[in-house]
Amino acid sequence: MTLVDFAKCMDTVPKSTMIDFSGMAEPWLNPECTEMLQYAGEMGYSLGVYTTGIGMKARDVEAIKKYDFEIFVVHLADDANNARIAVDEDYLAVIDQIAKSIKPAKFMAMGKLHPKLAFLEDKLFQTEMISRAGNVSFIKPAIKKGMLACLSAYGLRHNVLLPNGEVYLCCMDYGLEHRIGNLFIDSYGELFRGGEYRRIESAMASGRDDGVICRRCEYAVAPKTI
């Protein structure tokens, strides 16, 4: 996605919506990611980031450190190379700079931390691999029945924008099963009035099992537990 296309997609998105640089790919593999984040920040949006740091340069960290992030999570290299991150001097310098200059930064790893990142041990929180709503082939998810709600702070509005303007339900939808609209042609409000969004919302509220990925998702729970 280009900065021009990103700005076009933001035209109808209300300022109360957090713009989260994450989703289904590493955000800084896009060479215009920093400029997009700056655009969103200057427009007054709340900002979130989930990154491995891959693709980031020292100048990127310097450019974004002034913003007040709602959340900034860095997925670090582990000692078993599960994350497939090359731990070289450039990577270590960027991670060190993030740790020193972005105050809300949190760090996570799948398993034990890579030994060259031992200086972050006291800031690390552990996590377990999940099935991504059944999209990780070697993890079999439980199929949930009954009425469901989403544990995300934004519920069913924690959506993913793709480079072609298409918007999908959430970052668990790696299979691209639930397209709710396209911000090149739809307004933000129209995403939630369309047939696919309403079908998902109805299925979760009624308890019908009609193929929504939420039935396979670790973040879907009975409404009374929220």
ABEGO torsion letter per residue (X at the ends): XBAAAAAAAAAABBAABBBBBBEABBAAABAAAAAAAAAAAAAGBBBBBBBAGBGBBAAAAAAAAABBBABBBBBBBBAAGAAGBBBBAAAAAAAAAAAAABAABBBBBBEBBBAAAAAAAAABBBBBBBAGGGABAABBBBBBBEBBBBABAAEAABBBBBAAGBBBABAABAAGABBAEBAAABBAAAAAABAAAAAAAAAAAAGBBAGBAAAABAABBBAAAX
